[in-house]
Amino acid sequence: MSKGKSPLSVKFGKRLGGLRKERDWTFVYLSEHSGIAVSFLHSLEHGKQEPTLTTLDVLAKSFDMSMSELLKGI
């Protein structure tokens, strides 16, 4: 597998960034709310990292939604 950004990671990053911005949350706020490091959140939003199922679950709960809602449109 190449080290480039996967289309799926890029789509998820856009979704994550959109949800965060809709709520006017900073990376720091989301990090404090979720327990996920700011640097990892930044990498997720920019499609440089792929989330694990555990990360998806934590993020969904942070946004007060289900995992399927979090992944809607991806």
N, CA, C and O atoms as CSV, one atom per row, in Angstrom:
chain,resi,resn,atom,element,x,y,z
A,1,MET,N,N,0.849,-1.190,0.000
A,1,MET,CA,C,0.000,0.000,0.000
A,1,MET,C,C,0.887,1.242,0.000
A,1,MET,O,O,1.878,1.297,0.727
A,2,SER,N,N,0.541,2.222,-0.798
A,2,SER,CA,C,1.348,3.435,-0.894
A,2,SER,C,C,1.159,4.305,0.340
A,2,SER,O,O,0.206,4.144,1.102
A,3,LYS,N,N,2.094,5.231,0.512
A,3,LYS,CA,C,2.027,6.119,1.670
A,3,LYS,C,C,1.192,7.363,1.386
A,3,LYS,O,O,1.066,8.235,2.246
A,4,GLY,N,N,0.625,7.451,0.194
A,4,GLY,CA,C,-0.218,8.592,-0.141
A,4,GLY,C,C,-1.541,8.531,0.588
A,4,GLY,O,O,-1.884,7.524,1.206
A,5,LYS,N,N,-2.271,9.613,0.507
A,5,LYS,CA,C,-3.585,9.676,1.152
A,5,LYS,C,C,-4.578,8.812,0.385
A,5,LYS,O,O,-4.664,8.888,-0.841
A,6,SER,N,N,-5.318,7.999,1.107
A,6,SER,CA,C,-6.348,7.203,0.439
A,6,SER,C,C,-7.591,8.075,0.251
A,6,SER,O,O,-7.865,8.949,1.073
A,7,PRO,N,N,-8.338,7.842,-0.822
A,7,PRO,CA,C,-9.558,8.630,-1.049
A,7,PRO,C,C,-10.531,8.545,0.136
A,7,PRO,O,O,-11.202,9.523,0.467
A,8,LEU,N,N,-10.598,7.378,0.763
A,8,LEU,CA,C,-11.489,7.199,1.905
A,8,LEU,C,C,-11.034,8.040,3.100
A,8,LEU,O,O,-11.859,8.637,3.791
A,9,SER,N,N,-9.728,8.084,3.341
A,9,SER,CA,C,-9.192,8.896,4.443
A,9,SER,C,C,-9.450,10.377,4.206
A,9,SER,O,O,-9.760,11.118,5.139
A,10,VAL,N,N,-9.323,10.802,2.964
A,10,VAL,CA,C,-9.571,12.206,2.622
A,10,VAL,C,C,-11.045,12.543,2.838
A,10,VAL,O,O,-11.366,13.595,3.392
A,11,LYS,N,N,-11.946,11.651,2.402
A,11,LYS,CA,C,-13.389,11.877,2.597
A,11,LYS,C,C,-13.739,11.941,4.083
A,11,LYS,O,O,-14.505,12.804,4.513
A,12,PHE,N,N,-13.168,11.017,4.864
A,12,PHE,CA,C,-13.438,11.027,6.294
A,12,PHE,C,C,-12.901,12.314,6.918
A,12,PHE,O,O,-13.556,12.910,7.773
A,13,GLY,N,N,-11.737,12.734,6.504
A,13,GLY,CA,C,-11.152,13.965,7.033
A,13,GLY,C,C,-12.030,15.177,6.775
A,13,GLY,O,O,-12.191,16.037,7.640
A,14,LYS,N,N,-12.593,15.235,5.580
A,14,LYS,CA,C,-13.498,16.343,5.251
A,14,LYS,C,C,-14.753,16.288,6.116
A,14,LYS,O,O,-15.242,17.319,6.578
A,15,ARG,N,N,-15.266,15.087,6.329
A,15,ARG,CA,C,-16.460,14.915,7.173
A,15,ARG,C,C,-16.148,15.344,8.615
A,15,ARG,O,O,-16.923,16.074,9.234
A,16,LEU,N,N,-15.029,14.891,9.131
A,16,LEU,CA,C,-14.634,15.231,10.499
A,16,LEU,C,C,-14.439,16.741,10.646
A,16,LEU,O,O,-14.912,17.345,11.608
A,17,GLY,N,N,-13.746,17.336,9.692
A,17,GLY,CA,C,-13.527,18.785,9.732
A,17,GLY,C,C,-14.828,19.558,9.639
A,17,GLY,O,O,-15.008,20.572,10.313
A,18,GLY,N,N,-15.737,19.073,8.798
A,18,GLY,CA,C,-17.039,19.730,8.654
A,18,GLY,C,C,-17.836,19.698,9.945
A,18,GLY,O,O,-18.428,20.701,10.343
A,19,LEU,N,N,-17.849,18.542,10.599
A,19,LEU,CA,C,-18.576,18.422,11.866
A,19,LEU,C,C,-17.962,19.324,12.936
A,19,LEU,O,O,-18.672,19.993,13.687
A,20,ARG,N,N,-16.651,19.329,12.988
A,20,ARG,CA,C,-15.949,20.155,13.982
A,20,ARG,C,C,-16.237,21.643,13.751
A,20,ARG,O,O,-16.509,22.384,14.696
A,21,LYS,N,N,-16.176,22.063,12.503
A,21,LYS,CA,C,-16.392,23.480,12.182
A,21,LYS,C,C,-17.844,23.902,12.360
A,21,LYS,O,O,-18.114,25.034,12.760
A,22,GLU,N,N,-18.800,22.986,12.060
A,22,GLU,CA,C,-20.230,23.271,12.278
A,22,GLU,C,C,-20.501,23.665,13.719
A,22,GLU,O,O,-21.369,24.489,14.006
A,23,ARG,N,N,-19.744,23.059,14.611
A,23,ARG,CA,C,-19.936,23.304,16.041
A,23,ARG,C,C,-19.021,24.406,16.573
A,23,ARG,O,O,-19.042,24.719,17.763
A,24,ASP,N,N,-18.222,24.990,15.685
A,24,ASP,CA,C,-17.235,26.003,16.085
A,24,ASP,C,C,-16.265,25.468,17.130
A,24,ASP,O,O,-15.870,26.180,18.053
A,25,TRP,N,N,-15.890,24.208,16.970
A,25,TRP,CA,C,-14.932,23.593,17.884
A,25,TRP,C,C,-13.533,23.734,17.314
A,25,TRP,O,O,-13.325,23.593,16.108
A,26,THR,N,N,-12.580,24.012,18.183
A,26,THR,CA,C,-11.172,24.008,17.788
A,26,THR,C,C,-10.644,22.579,17.893
A,26,THR,O,O,-11.294,21.705,18.466
A,27,PHE,N,N,-9.468,22.358,17.337
A,27,PHE,CA,C,-8.825,21.052,17.503
A,27,PHE,C,C,-8.612,20.774,18.986
A,27,PHE,O,O,-8.806,19.649,19.446
A,28,VAL,N,N,-8.212,21.802,19.733
A,28,VAL,CA,C,-7.956,21.643,21.166
A,28,VAL,C,C,-9.235,21.241,21.902
A,28,VAL,O,O,-9.206,20.357,22.757
A,29,TYR,N,N,-10.350,21.884,21.575
A,29,TYR,CA,C,-11.610,21.542,22.236
A,29,TYR,C,C,-11.987,20.089,21.935
A,29,TYR,O,O,-12.332,19.339,22.848
A,30,LEU,N,N,-11.923,19.689,20.668
A,30,LEU,CA,C,-12.274,18.316,20.304
A,30,LEU,C,C,-11.326,17.333,20.983
A,30,LEU,O,O,-11.755,16.267,21.425
A,31,SER,N,N,-10.069,17.672,21.069
A,31,SER,CA,C,-9.096,16.821,21.744
A,31,SER,C,C,-9.455,16.642,23.216
A,31,SER,O,O,-9.437,15.527,23.737
A,32,GLU,N,N,-9.780,17.745,23.879
A,32,GLU,CA,C,-10.150,17.678,25.294
A,32,GLU,C,C,-11.452,16.906,25.485
A,32,GLU,O,O,-11.610,16.173,26.461
A,33,HIS,N,N,-12.372,17.073,24.559
A,33,HIS,CA,C,-13.693,16.436,24.622
A,33,HIS,C,C,-13.611,14.930,24.340
A,33,HIS,O,O,-14.376,14.145,24.901
A,34,SER,N,N,-12.681,14.538,23.472
A,34,SER,CA,C,-12.598,13.148,23.027
A,34,SER,C,C,-11.451,12.356,23.656
A,34,SER,O,O,-11.500,11.127,23.710
A,35,GLY,N,N,-10.428,13.052,24.127
A,35,GLY,CA,C,-9.246,12.365,24.638
A,35,GLY,C,C,-8.275,11.952,23.539
A,35,GLY,O,O,-7.317,11.222,23.795
A,36,ILE,N,N,-8.520,12.416,22.321
A,36,ILE,CA,C,-7.652,12.110,21.179
A,36,ILE,C,C,-6.682,13.284,20.986
A,36,ILE,O,O,-7.088,14.446,21.029
A,37,ALA,N,N,-5.426,12.974,20.780
A,37,ALA,CA,C,-4.389,14.006,20.646
A,37,ALA,C,C,-4.683,14.956,19.478
A,37,ALA,O,O,-5.171,14.541,18.426
A,38,VAL,N,N,-4.377,16.225,19.690
A,38,VAL,CA,C,-4.569,17.253,18.656
A,38,VAL,C,C,-3.838,16.862,17.373
A,38,VAL,O,O,-4.390,16.991,16.280
A,39,SER,N,N,-2.612,16.390,17.502
A,39,SER,CA,C,-1.830,16.044,16.306
A,39,SER,C,C,-2.490,14.912,15.509
A,39,SER,O,O,-2.453,14.919,14.279
A,40,PHE,N,N,-3.095,13.937,16.207
A,40,PHE,CA,C,-3.777,12.844,15.515
A,40,PHE,C,C,-5.055,13.341,14.854
A,40,PHE,O,O,-5.363,12.947,13.729
A,41,LEU,N,N,-5.809,14.207,15.545
A,41,LEU,CA,C,-7.014,14.788,14.951
A,41,LEU,C,C,-6.661,15.558,13.683
A,41,LEU,O,O,-7.366,15.463,12.678
A,42,HIS,N,N,-5.584,16.310,13.729
A,42,HIS,CA,C,-5.126,17.084,12.570
A,42,HIS,C,C,-4.791,16.142,11.414
A,42,HIS,O,O,-5.160,16.398,10.268
A,43,SER,N,N,-4.092,15.058,11.723
A,43,SER,CA,C,-3.743,14.074,10.680
A,43,SER,C,C,-4.985,13.410,10.093
A,43,SER,O,O,-5.048,13.151,8.891
A,44,LEU,N,N,-5.972,13.136,10.944
A,44,LEU,CA,C,-7.227,12.554,10.448
A,44,LEU,C,C,-7.924,13.512,9.494
A,44,LEU,O,O,-8.355,13.118,8.410
A,45,GLU,N,N,-8.033,14.773,9.903
A,45,GLU,CA,C,-8.741,15.759,9.063
A,45,GLU,C,C,-8.059,15.978,7.729
A,45,GLU,O,O,-8.714,16.299,6.738
A,46,HIS,N,N,-6.756,15.807,7.697
A,46,HIS,CA,C,-6.021,16.033,6.454
A,46,HIS,C,C,-5.771,14.738,5.672
A,46,HIS,O,O,-4.994,14.718,4.718
A,47,GLY,N,N,-6.447,13.654,6.094
A,47,GLY,CA,C,-6.366,12.397,5.356
A,47,GLY,C,C,-5.038,11.689,5.443
A,47,GLY,O,O,-4.751,10.808,4.632
A,48,LYS,N,N,-4.215,12.058,6.417
A,48,LYS,CA,C,-2.883,11.454,6.547
A,48,LYS,C,C,-2.896,10.201,7.412
A,48,LYS,O,O,-1.958,9.405,7.365
A,49,GLN,N,N,-3.952,10.020,8.200
A,49,GLN,CA,C,-4.102,8.854,9.066
A,49,GLN,C,C,-5.485,8.268,8.859
A,49,GLN,O,O,-6.419,8.966,8.465
A,50,GLU,N,N,-5.602,6.971,9.129
A,50,GLU,CA,C,-6.904,6.309,9.061
A,50,GLU,C,C,-7.355,5.995,10.477
A,50,GLU,O,O,-6.558,5.507,11.279
A,51,PRO,N,N,-8.616,6.263,10.804
A,51,PRO,CA,C,-9.097,5.991,12.156
A,51,PRO,C,C,-9.360,4.498,12.380
A,51,PRO,O,O,-9.748,3.773,11.464
A,52,THR,N,N,-9.142,4.068,13.609
A,52,THR,CA,C,-9.520,2.709,13.995
A,52,THR,C,C,-10.998,2.722,14.362
A,52,THR,O,O,-11.602,3.789,14.476
A,53,LEU,N,N,-11.576,1.553,14.544
A,53,LEU,CA,C,-12.974,1.479,14.975
A,53,LEU,C,C,-13.152,2.142,16.338
A,53,LEU,O,O,-14.163,2.802,16.578
A,54,THR,N,N,-12.190,1.975,17.219
A,54,THR,CA,C,-12.262,2.607,18.536
A,54,THR,C,C,-12.264,4.124,18.400
A,54,THR,O,O,-13.031,4.806,19.080
A,55,THR,N,N,-11.413,4.656,17.528
A,55,THR,CA,C,-11.360,6.103,17.301
A,55,THR,C,C,-12.681,6.599,16.732
A,55,THR,O,O,-13.180,7.646,17.146
A,56,LEU,N,N,-13.251,5.860,15.790
A,56,LEU,CA,C,-14.541,6.244,15.217
A,56,LEU,C,C,-15.616,6.275,16.299
A,56,LEU,O,O,-16.445,7.185,16.327
A,57,ASP,N,N,-15.605,5.289,17.181
A,57,ASP,CA,C,-16.580,5.228,18.270
A,57,ASP,C,C,-16.428,6.427,19.202
A,57,ASP,O,O,-17.419,7.055,19.576
A,58,VAL,N,N,-15.206,6.739,19.572
A,58,VAL,CA,C,-14.942,7.876,20.465
A,58,VAL,C,C,-15.379,9.187,19.802
A,58,VAL,O,O,-16.000,10.032,20.447
A,59,LEU,N,N,-15.060,9.355,18.532
A,59,LEU,CA,C,-15.446,10.586,17.828
A,59,LEU,C,C,-16.964,10.697,17.703
A,59,LEU,O,O,-17.530,11.771,17.906
A,60,ALA,N,N,-17.615,9.595,17.373
A,60,ALA,CA,C,-19.081,9.611,17.264
A,60,ALA,C,C,-19.702,10.039,18.588
A,60,ALA,O,O,-20.606,10.874,18.610
A,61,LYS,N,N,-19.227,9.477,19.680
A,61,LYS,CA,C,-19.750,9.847,20.998
A,61,LYS,C,C,-19.457,11.310,21.317
A,61,LYS,O,O,-20.280,11.987,21.933
A,62,SER,N,N,-18.301,11.797,20.906
A,62,SER,CA,C,-17.940,13.199,21.136
A,62,SER,C,C,-18.903,14.140,20.423
A,62,SER,O,O,-19.223,15.215,20.929
A,63,PHE,N,N,-19.360,13.728,19.249
A,63,PHE,CA,C,-20.314,14.532,18.479
A,63,PHE,C,C,-21.765,14.170,18.817
A,63,PHE,O,O,-22.699,14.701,18.215
A,64,ASP,N,N,-21.946,13.271,19.775
A,64,ASP,CA,C,-23.270,12.834,20.219
A,64,ASP,C,C,-24.074,12.243,19.063
A,64,ASP,O,O,-25.227,12.605,18.829
A,65,MET,N,N,-23.426,11.320,18.347
A,65,MET,CA,C,-24.084,10.645,17.224
A,65,MET,C,C,-23.597,9.211,17.147
A,65,MET,O,O,-22.642,8.824,17.820
A,66,SER,N,N,-24.272,8.429,16.313
A,66,SER,CA,C,-23.845,7.045,16.098
A,66,SER,C,C,-22.676,7.016,15.113
A,66,SER,O,O,-22.393,7.995,14.421
A,67,MET,N,N,-22.010,5.862,15.073
A,67,MET,CA,C,-20.911,5.720,14.104
A,67,MET,C,C,-21.444,5.831,12.675
A,67,MET,O,O,-20.776,6.393,11.807
A,68,SER,N,N,-22.640,5.303,12.427
A,68,SER,CA,C,-23.182,5.394,11.065
A,68,SER,C,C,-23.476,6.853,10.693
A,68,SER,O,O,-23.299,7.245,9.540
A,69,GLU,N,N,-23.919,7.647,11.657
A,69,GLU,CA,C,-24.135,9.079,11.384
A,69,GLU,C,C,-22.798,9.782,11.117
A,69,GLU,O,O,-22.691,10.630,10.232
A,70,LEU,N,N,-21.790,9.410,11.899
A,70,LEU,CA,C,-20.451,9.991,11.714
A,70,LEU,C,C,-19.930,9.702,10.312
A,70,LEU,O,O,-19.300,10.555,9.688
A,71,LEU,N,N,-20.194,8.500,9.825
A,71,LEU,CA,C,-19.669,8.071,8.523
A,71,LEU,C,C,-20.612,8.365,7.355
A,71,LEU,O,O,-20.337,7.969,6.222
A,72,LYS,N,N,-21.710,9.049,7.623
A,72,LYS,CA,C,-22.686,9.346,6.585
A,72,LYS,C,C,-22.036,10.095,5.412
A,72,LYS,O,O,-21.336,11.090,5.600
A,73,GLY,N,N,-22.285,9.595,4.218
A,73,GLY,CA,C,-21.773,10.242,3.014
A,73,GLY,C,C,-20.358,9.853,2.627
A,73,GLY,O,O,-19.812,10.370,1.652
A,74,ILE,N,N,-19.767,8.951,3.380
A,74,ILE,CA,C,-18.379,8.550,3.087
A,74,ILE,C,C,-18.372,7.260,2.296
A,74,ILE,O,O,-17.305,6.754,1.950
